Amino acid sequence: MGTTPKDDLKEQIRDRYAERARAASEAQPCGCGCSCGTNSVVEPRDEMARGLYTTDETSELPAEAVLASLGCGNPIALADLQPGEIVLDLGSGGGIDVLLSARRVGPTGKAFGLDMTDEMLALARENQRKAGVDNVEFLKGEIEDIPLPDESVDVIISNCVINLSLDKDKVLSEASRVLKPGGRFAVSDVLFQGDMSVLPQSLLSDVEAWSGCIAGALEEQDFLARLKAAGFADASVQVTNVYDGSAENNMCGAPTLPDGVRLVSGFVRATKPASAGTSACCPGSGCCG
């Protein structure tokens, strides 16, 4: 059976992230916050990833986990994680958000990381070992087919990964499936604002633009509509950065976009509604009268 263009694009994206995992394993941190050595490659998402985490958050993590961070936000800052919760990070990469989540949920909670790239999983597991964190499990799989049971997770996070999927509706459907009723969807991602019909097809099909978190980004209102179609409620986007091509708001290596279209990074939130017939208050608590 021949390889379809879609399959080929997925494999190329996988190869890019395998390369980034190897680079993070071999590189040493610079004072400038980037990575040194011949393996360093500046991509648009490198610009997005800078300065997303505080020193307090990263000081006790392995340097490799920080170097492998390729996100566009800090989903831990918006997820409001609580002790005892079960968290799933879609596209967990080198594991930085999983390790930070494990701290927040504590020993009575658990943080899962899901990634399709063997090299990233190996790096993440080594980072877990170095960090000495027990309440973490890294799973191999694709975000379109999450290897966890129905209604088994309290919170889903992700950091600039859903835009890489070639079947985003399946990702959101799977997220809804594994979330418990009342569970939270809290991801950082890249989105377009404006009329996407003016974007050139050459950009939308370019593997560099896909792996750089540009070509696969959804339009903001389209993302919200897809969340609603997947069964989520109260969906919203909070824009955190705008990349409009200006000198003040541009990404190194990013393509010039047509007038009227801009790329943004932001927090995307939604909630899985509680099951029919349930109440937000706890049985026996007396809050229901």
KOLRO-467713 format. One record per residue (C-alpha): x, y, z; residue number from 1; residue in three letters. Coordinates in pm, 1 decimal, padded with zeros to 6 digits. Example, Ala and Ser with C-alpha at 12.3 -4.5 7.8 and 13.67 -1.06 7.14 Angstrom:
REM KOLRO-467713
+----------+----------+----------+-----+------+
|       c1 |       c2 |       c3 | pos | code |
+----------+----------+----------+-----+------+
|  01230.0 | -00450.0 |  00780.0 |   1 |  ALA |
|  01367.0 | -00106.0 |  00714.0 |   2 |  SER |
+----------+----------+----------+-----+------+
//
This chain:
REM KOLRO-467713
+----------+----------+----------+-----+------+
|       c1 |       c2 |       c3 | pos | code |
+----------+----------+----------+-----+------+
|  00000.0 |  00000.0 |  00000.0 |   1 |  MET |
|  00140.6 |  00339.5 | -00098.9 |   2 |  GLY |
|  00207.9 |  00627.0 |  00135.1 |   3 |  THR |
| -00051.6 |  00903.2 |  00114.9 |   4 |  THR |
|  00052.7 |  01268.6 |  00135.3 |   5 |  PRO |
| -00118.1 |  01284.9 |  00476.2 |   6 |  LYS |
|  00080.0 |  00989.2 |  00606.7 |   7 |  ASP |
|  00397.5 |  01134.7 |  00462.0 |   8 |  ASP |
|  00339.3 |  01469.3 |  00633.9 |   9 |  LEU |
|  00283.3 |  01297.8 |  00968.9 |  10 |  LYS |
|  00607.9 |  01103.8 |  00931.3 |  11 |  GLU |
|  00798.4 |  01419.2 |  00843.4 |  12 |  GLN |
|  00658.1 |  01595.2 |  01150.9 |  13 |  ILE |
|  00752.6 |  01293.2 |  01363.7 |  14 |  ARG |
|  01106.0 |  01300.7 |  01220.0 |  15 |  ASP |
|  01140.6 |  01671.7 |  01300.6 |  16 |  ARG |
|  01051.0 |  01615.3 |  01664.5 |  17 |  TYR |
|  01278.0 |  01313.6 |  01691.1 |  18 |  ALA |
|  01556.4 |  01542.4 |  01571.1 |  19 |  GLU |
|  01463.9 |  01803.8 |  01830.1 |  20 |  ARG |
|  01468.7 |  01540.6 |  02106.6 |  21 |  ALA |
|  01818.6 |  01431.2 |  02005.9 |  22 |  ARG |
|  01933.0 |  01793.7 |  01992.4 |  23 |  ALA |
|  01796.7 |  01864.3 |  02341.8 |  24 |  ALA |
|  01975.2 |  01555.6 |  02476.5 |  25 |  SER |
|  02309.3 |  01669.6 |  02332.5 |  26 |  GLU |
|  02289.1 |  02048.1 |  02372.2 |  27 |  ALA |
|  02403.5 |  02256.5 |  02666.7 |  28 |  GLN |
|  02214.0 |  02562.3 |  02793.5 |  29 |  PRO |
|  02350.5 |  02907.5 |  02702.6 |  30 |  CYS |
|  02318.0 |  03221.3 |  02905.2 |  31 |  GLY |
|  02086.4 |  03354.8 |  02637.0 |  32 |  CYS |
|  01822.4 |  03089.6 |  02709.1 |  33 |  GLY |
|  01868.0 |  02906.3 |  02380.8 |  34 |  CYS |
|  02066.6 |  02591.3 |  02308.8 |  35 |  SER |
|  02424.7 |  02581.9 |  02190.5 |  36 |  CYS |
|  02600.8 |  02362.9 |  01940.6 |  37 |  GLY |
|  02563.7 |  02247.5 |  01584.7 |  38 |  THR |
|  02225.7 |  02087.8 |  01655.2 |  39 |  ASN |
|  02059.2 |  02421.4 |  01729.6 |  40 |  SER |
|  01799.7 |  02526.4 |  01472.6 |  41 |  VAL |
|  01595.8 |  02844.8 |  01509.4 |  42 |  VAL |
|  01231.7 |  02789.0 |  01416.3 |  43 |  GLU |
|  00924.1 |  03007.8 |  01469.9 |  44 |  PRO |
|  00815.9 |  02801.4 |  01768.6 |  45 |  ARG |
|  01155.8 |  02857.3 |  01934.8 |  46 |  ASP |
|  01060.3 |  03224.4 |  01950.3 |  47 |  GLU |
|  00724.0 |  03134.7 |  02104.2 |  48 |  MET |
|  00885.4 |  02910.8 |  02367.2 |  49 |  ALA |
|  01115.1 |  03168.7 |  02522.2 |  50 |  ARG |
|  01033.1 |  03305.3 |  02865.4 |  51 |  GLY |
|  00720.0 |  03094.9 |  02920.6 |  52 |  LEU |
|  00823.9 |  02944.8 |  03252.9 |  53 |  TYR |
|  00945.8 |  03110.8 |  03570.6 |  54 |  THR |
|  01275.7 |  03028.6 |  03734.5 |  55 |  THR |
|  01083.3 |  02880.2 |  04026.8 |  56 |  ASP |
|  00911.8 |  02638.2 |  03788.7 |  57 |  GLU |
|  01225.1 |  02524.1 |  03608.2 |  58 |  THR |
|  01492.4 |  02539.9 |  03878.5 |  59 |  SER |
|  01437.1 |  02181.8 |  03994.5 |  60 |  GLU |
|  01388.2 |  02031.8 |  03647.4 |  61 |  LEU |
|  01658.6 |  01873.1 |  03430.2 |  62 |  PRO |
|  01807.3 |  02116.5 |  03178.5 |  63 |  ALA |
|  01710.9 |  01877.8 |  02897.9 |  64 |  GLU |
|  01342.3 |  01909.9 |  02986.5 |  65 |  ALA |
|  01365.0 |  02287.3 |  02958.7 |  66 |  VAL |
|  01565.7 |  02277.1 |  02634.4 |  67 |  LEU |
|  01312.5 |  02038.7 |  02477.6 |  68 |  ALA |
|  01021.8 |  02270.3 |  02555.4 |  69 |  SER |
|  00874.8 |  02373.8 |  02220.8 |  70 |  LEU |
|  00545.5 |  02519.8 |  02335.9 |  71 |  GLY |
|  00375.6 |  02852.0 |  02278.6 |  72 |  CYS |
|  00241.7 |  02901.2 |  02630.7 |  73 |  GLY |
|  00239.0 |  02767.4 |  02984.0 |  74 |  ASN |
| -00073.3 |  02550.0 |  03023.1 |  75 |  PRO |
|  00007.7 |  02491.2 |  03389.6 |  76 |  ILE |
| -00065.0 |  02859.4 |  03449.2 |  77 |  ALA |
| -00424.1 |  02825.8 |  03326.9 |  78 |  LEU |
| -00523.4 |  02473.4 |  03424.5 |  79 |  ALA |
| -00577.7 |  02547.3 |  03797.5 |  80 |  ASP |
| -00454.3 |  02201.1 |  03891.4 |  81 |  LEU |
| -00556.2 |  02072.1 |  04231.9 |  82 |  GLN |
| -00405.7 |  01804.3 |  04459.5 |  83 |  PRO |
| -00533.5 |  01457.0 |  04374.0 |  84 |  GLY |
| -00631.5 |  01534.6 |  04013.6 |  85 |  GLU |
| -00537.7 |  01322.2 |  03713.1 |  86 |  ILE |
| -00384.4 |  01522.8 |  03428.8 |  87 |  VAL |
| -00312.0 |  01426.0 |  03068.4 |  88 |  LEU |
| -00068.0 |  01622.3 |  02851.8 |  89 |  ASP |
| -00129.7 |  01571.2 |  02480.1 |  90 |  LEU |
|  00200.3 |  01570.8 |  02293.3 |  91 |  GLY |
|  00417.9 |  01577.7 |  02603.8 |  92 |  SER |
|  00755.5 |  01607.4 |  02429.4 |  93 |  GLY |
|  01046.1 |  01626.8 |  02674.5 |  94 |  GLY |
|  00803.7 |  01622.7 |  02966.9 |  95 |  GLY |
|  00829.7 |  01970.9 |  03115.4 |  96 |  ILE |
|  00453.5 |  02024.7 |  03150.9 |  97 |  ASP |
|  00400.5 |  01671.6 |  03282.8 |  98 |  VAL |
|  00665.9 |  01714.3 |  03551.7 |  99 |  LEU |
|  00527.0 |  02053.9 |  03651.2 | 100 |  LEU |
|  00174.0 |  01908.5 |  03661.7 | 101 |  SER |
|  00289.8 |  01623.8 |  03883.6 | 102 |  ALA |
|  00412.3 |  01879.5 |  04135.4 | 103 |  ARG |
|  00076.2 |  02055.7 |  04137.8 | 104 |  ARG |
| -00141.2 |  01745.4 |  04178.5 | 105 |  VAL |
|  00088.4 |  01595.7 |  04442.1 | 106 |  GLY |
|  00138.6 |  01233.7 |  04544.6 | 107 |  PRO |
| -00236.3 |  01161.8 |  04549.8 | 108 |  THR |
| -00269.8 |  01272.1 |  04187.4 | 109 |  GLY |
| -00107.3 |  01161.5 |  03864.5 | 110 |  LYS |
|  00020.9 |  01316.3 |  03543.0 | 111 |  ALA |
|  00019.5 |  01128.7 |  03212.6 | 112 |  PHE |
|  00218.8 |  01235.1 |  02909.5 | 113 |  GLY |
|  00126.3 |  01112.3 |  02561.8 | 114 |  LEU |
|  00364.3 |  01135.1 |  02267.0 | 115 |  ASP |
|  00408.5 |  00953.3 |  01934.8 | 116 |  MET |
|  00785.7 |  01000.4 |  01905.8 | 117 |  THR |
|  01012.8 |  00735.3 |  02059.0 | 118 |  ASP |
|  01300.6 |  00979.6 |  02099.2 | 119 |  GLU |
|  01084.4 |  01230.0 |  02288.4 | 120 |  MET |
|  00947.6 |  00955.1 |  02513.1 | 121 |  LEU |
|  01298.8 |  00833.4 |  02593.7 | 122 |  ALA |
|  01405.0 |  01190.2 |  02676.0 | 123 |  LEU |
|  01094.8 |  01248.1 |  02889.9 | 124 |  ALA |
|  01146.1 |  00928.3 |  03087.7 | 125 |  ARG |
|  01509.1 |  01017.6 |  03149.0 | 126 |  GLU |
|  01399.9 |  01363.8 |  03264.0 | 127 |  ASN |
|  01149.3 |  01200.3 |  03499.3 | 128 |  GLN |
|  01425.7 |  00983.0 |  03642.4 | 129 |  ARG |
|  01653.8 |  01283.4 |  03694.7 | 130 |  LYS |
|  01373.4 |  01483.0 |  03856.3 | 131 |  ALA |
|  01286.1 |  01194.1 |  04089.0 | 132 |  GLY |
|  00913.0 |  01224.2 |  04021.9 | 133 |  VAL |
|  00703.0 |  00910.9 |  04081.7 | 134 |  ASP |
|  00345.2 |  01016.5 |  04002.0 | 135 |  ASN |
|  00412.0 |  01036.6 |  03625.2 | 136 |  VAL |
|  00358.1 |  00795.5 |  03337.9 | 137 |  GLU |
|  00457.4 |  00854.1 |  02977.2 | 138 |  PHE |
|  00251.2 |  00672.7 |  02714.8 | 139 |  LEU |
|  00327.7 |  00610.1 |  02350.2 | 140 |  LYS |
|  00041.2 |  00691.7 |  02117.6 | 141 |  GLY |
| -00123.7 |  00949.0 |  01899.7 | 142 |  GLU |
| -00347.3 |  01225.6 |  02028.2 | 143 |  ILE |
| -00614.9 |  01113.1 |  01781.1 | 144 |  GLU |
| -00635.2 |  00777.5 |  01962.8 | 145 |  ASP |
| -00566.7 |  00828.3 |  02332.9 | 146 |  ILE |
| -00473.2 |  00500.2 |  02509.3 | 147 |  PRO |
| -00674.4 |  00570.2 |  02825.6 | 148 |  LEU |
| -01024.6 |  00460.6 |  02936.8 | 149 |  PRO |
| -01339.1 |  00670.3 |  02907.3 | 150 |  ASP |
| -01387.9 |  00936.3 |  03176.5 | 151 |  GLU |
| -01051.5 |  00870.8 |  03342.0 | 152 |  SER |
| -00894.1 |  01219.2 |  03343.4 | 153 |  VAL |
| -00977.3 |  01539.1 |  03532.3 | 154 |  ASP |
| -00778.3 |  01784.3 |  03319.4 | 155 |  VAL |
| -00633.2 |  01780.0 |  02968.4 | 156 |  ILE |
| -00346.9 |  02012.8 |  02887.5 | 157 |  ILE |
| -00139.4 |  02056.6 |  02573.9 | 158 |  SER |
|  00125.1 |  02299.5 |  02458.8 | 159 |  ASN |
|  00129.8 |  02393.2 |  02091.0 | 160 |  CYS |
|  00054.9 |  02038.1 |  01972.6 | 161 |  VAL |
| -00308.7 |  02016.7 |  01862.2 | 162 |  ILE |
| -00221.6 |  02241.7 |  01567.0 | 163 |  ASN |
|  00015.5 |  01964.8 |  01450.1 | 164 |  LEU |
| -00264.2 |  01710.3 |  01416.4 | 165 |  SER |
| -00403.6 |  01628.7 |  01074.0 | 166 |  LEU |
| -00741.2 |  01532.5 |  01228.0 | 167 |  ASP |
| -00822.3 |  01789.2 |  01492.2 | 168 |  LYS |
| -01187.2 |  01684.9 |  01525.7 | 169 |  ASP |
| -01072.1 |  01336.5 |  01628.2 | 170 |  LYS |
| -00834.9 |  01489.7 |  01883.9 | 171 |  VAL |
| -01115.1 |  01692.1 |  02041.5 | 172 |  LEU |
| -01352.5 |  01393.5 |  02035.0 | 173 |  SER |
| -01092.5 |  01179.7 |  02211.2 | 174 |  GLU |
| -01027.3 |  01455.1 |  02464.7 | 175 |  ALA |
| -01398.7 |  01465.6 |  02543.9 | 176 |  SER |
| -01412.0 |  01087.1 |  02572.7 | 177 |  ARG |
| -01135.4 |  01051.7 |  02831.1 | 178 |  VAL |
| -01237.2 |  01353.5 |  03040.7 | 179 |  LEU |
| -01460.1 |  01293.9 |  03340.0 | 180 |  LYS |
| -01790.8 |  01483.6 |  03348.0 | 181 |  PRO |
| -01703.9 |  01833.2 |  03460.9 | 182 |  GLY |
| -01345.2 |  01784.5 |  03345.3 | 183 |  GLY |
| -01141.8 |  02073.0 |  03207.1 | 184 |  ARG |
| -00972.2 |  02128.9 |  02871.4 | 185 |  PHE |
| -00693.3 |  02385.9 |  02913.4 | 186 |  ALA |
| -00440.7 |  02410.5 |  02632.2 | 187 |  VAL |
| -00196.2 |  02658.1 |  02486.2 | 188 |  SER |
| -00197.7 |  02670.6 |  02108.7 | 189 |  ASP |
| -00142.7 |  02880.7 |  01799.2 | 190 |  VAL |
| -00439.1 |  03013.2 |  01601.2 | 191 |  LEU |
| -00509.1 |  03233.2 |  01304.5 | 192 |  PHE |
| -00732.4 |  03536.8 |  01316.8 | 193 |  GLN |
| -00884.2 |  03671.0 |  00996.7 | 194 |  GLY |
| -00974.1 |  03533.9 |  00656.8 | 195 |  ASP |
| -00775.7 |  03214.1 |  00607.4 | 196 |  MET |
| -00894.9 |  03183.6 |  00247.2 | 197 |  SER |
| -00626.9 |  03434.6 |  00148.7 | 198 |  VAL |
| -00344.4 |  03214.9 |  00280.5 | 199 |  LEU |
| -00137.4 |  03063.3 | -00000.9 | 200 |  PRO |
| -00166.5 |  02686.6 | -00047.7 | 201 |  GLN |
|  00212.2 |  02668.1 | -00059.6 | 202 |  SER |
|  00221.3 |  02775.4 |  00306.6 | 203 |  LEU |
| -00054.6 |  02540.4 |  00419.3 | 204 |  LEU |
|  00117.7 |  02237.3 |  00268.3 | 205 |  SER |
|  00474.7 |  02322.3 |  00369.9 | 206 |  ASP |
|  00624.7 |  02076.1 |  00621.7 | 207 |  VAL |
|  00847.2 |  02346.2 |  00772.0 | 208 |  GLU |
|  00540.2 |  02558.5 |  00838.8 | 209 |  ALA |
|  00358.9 |  02255.1 |  00984.8 | 210 |  TRP |
|  00639.6 |  02157.4 |  01220.2 | 211 |  SER |
|  00679.7 |  02525.4 |  01310.8 | 212 |  GLY |
|  00318.1 |  02538.6 |  01436.3 | 213 |  CYS |
|  00192.1 |  02766.4 |  01160.6 | 214 |  ILE |
|  00036.0 |  02578.2 |  00869.1 | 215 |  ALA |
| -00179.4 |  02353.9 |  01088.9 | 216 |  GLY |
| -00322.3 |  02629.5 |  01308.9 | 217 |  ALA |
| -00699.2 |  02668.1 |  01313.5 | 218 |  LEU |
| -00883.5 |  02995.5 |  01280.8 | 219 |  GLU |
| -00996.0 |  03112.6 |  01626.0 | 220 |  GLU |
| -01373.1 |  03087.7 |  01574.4 | 221 |  GLN |
| -01330.5 |  02757.2 |  01391.1 | 222 |  ASP |
| -01148.8 |  02613.7 |  01694.1 | 223 |  PHE |
| -01430.2 |  02723.3 |  01924.4 | 224 |  LEU |
| -01692.9 |  02573.8 |  01691.5 | 225 |  ALA |
| -01508.1 |  02242.8 |  01679.4 | 226 |  ARG |
| -01491.8 |  02230.7 |  02059.1 | 227 |  LEU |
| -01868.7 |  02281.5 |  02074.5 | 228 |  LYS |
| -01924.3 |  02008.6 |  01813.8 | 229 |  ALA |
| -01711.0 |  01772.1 |  02025.0 | 230 |  ALA |
| -01945.1 |  01827.7 |  02320.1 | 231 |  GLY |
| -01754.8 |  02091.8 |  02515.3 | 232 |  PHE |
| -01913.4 |  02394.3 |  02680.5 | 233 |  ALA |
| -01793.0 |  02741.1 |  02778.5 | 234 |  ASP |
| -01515.7 |  02742.6 |  02518.3 | 235 |  ALA |
| -01302.5 |  03055.4 |  02504.5 | 236 |  SER |
| -00970.0 |  03185.4 |  02375.7 | 237 |  VAL |
| -00747.3 |  03424.9 |  02568.6 | 238 |  GLN |
| -00487.0 |  03570.4 |  02332.2 | 239 |  VAL |
| -00143.3 |  03601.3 |  02492.9 | 240 |  THR |
|  00079.3 |  03698.2 |  02199.0 | 241 |  ASN |
|  00020.7 |  03837.0 |  01850.0 | 242 |  VAL |
|  00254.4 |  03769.4 |  01559.5 | 243 |  TYR |
|  00149.2 |  04014.3 |  01290.8 | 244 |  ASP |
|  00475.0 |  04064.9 |  01103.8 | 245 |  GLY |
|  00560.3 |  04392.3 |  01273.5 | 246 |  SER |
|  00908.1 |  04444.8 |  01415.2 | 247 |  ALA |
|  00769.7 |  04429.0 |  01768.6 | 248 |  GLU |
|  00553.7 |  04121.5 |  01713.5 | 249 |  ASN |
|  00728.4 |  03884.3 |  01477.8 | 250 |  ASN |
|  00883.6 |  03539.6 |  01495.9 | 251 |  MET |
|  01223.4 |  03458.4 |  01357.7 | 252 |  CYS |
|  01176.9 |  03238.8 |  01053.0 | 253 |  GLY |
|  00801.2 |  03291.9 |  01028.9 | 254 |  ALA |
|  00655.5 |  03362.2 |  00683.4 | 255 |  PRO |
|  00499.7 |  03694.9 |  00595.2 | 256 |  THR |
|  00121.7 |  03666.8 |  00615.9 | 257 |  LEU |
| -00127.7 |  03844.4 |  00387.1 | 258 |  PRO |
| -00292.8 |  04163.8 |  00507.2 | 259 |  ASP |
| -00586.7 |  04097.7 |  00736.7 | 260 |  GLY |
| -00448.8 |  03770.3 |  00873.9 | 261 |  VAL |
| -00242.5 |  03733.4 |  01185.4 | 262 |  ARG |
| -00110.4 |  03448.7 |  01393.9 | 263 |  LEU |
| -00168.3 |  03446.0 |  01769.6 | 264 |  VAL |
| -00085.0 |  03222.1 |  02058.9 | 265 |  SER |
| -00334.1 |  03185.6 |  02338.8 | 266 |  GLY |
| -00500.5 |  02985.6 |  02611.1 | 267 |  PHE |
| -00793.4 |  02776.7 |  02491.0 | 268 |  VAL |
| -01033.2 |  02667.5 |  02763.5 | 269 |  ARG |
| -01346.3 |  02452.7 |  02768.4 | 270 |  ALA |
| -01536.1 |  02221.2 |  03001.9 | 271 |  THR |
| -01695.3 |  01883.2 |  02954.5 | 272 |  LYS |
| -02050.8 |  01921.1 |  03085.6 | 273 |  PRO |
| -02151.0 |  01721.5 |  03391.2 | 274 |  ALA |
| -02355.5 |  01411.4 |  03316.8 | 275 |  SER |
| -02729.7 |  01448.6 |  03299.7 | 276 |  ALA |
| -02892.3 |  01424.6 |  03638.7 | 277 |  GLY |
| -02575.8 |  01506.0 |  03835.4 | 278 |  THR |
| -02526.1 |  01802.9 |  04058.9 | 279 |  SER |
| -02221.8 |  02021.4 |  04107.6 | 280 |  ALA |
| -02244.1 |  01968.0 |  04484.7 | 281 |  CYS |
| -02123.1 |  01654.7 |  04660.9 | 282 |  CYS |
| -02385.3 |  01400.0 |  04780.9 | 283 |  PRO |
| -02425.7 |  01415.5 |  05154.5 | 284 |  GLY |
| -02264.1 |  01757.1 |  05184.3 | 285 |  SER |
| -02589.7 |  01930.0 |  05262.1 | 286 |  GLY |
| -02536.1 |  02184.3 |  04984.5 | 287 |  CYS |
| -02831.4 |  02055.6 |  04783.4 | 288 |  CYS |
| -03085.6 |  02132.5 |  05050.0 | 289 |  GLY |
+----------+----------+----------+-----+------+
//
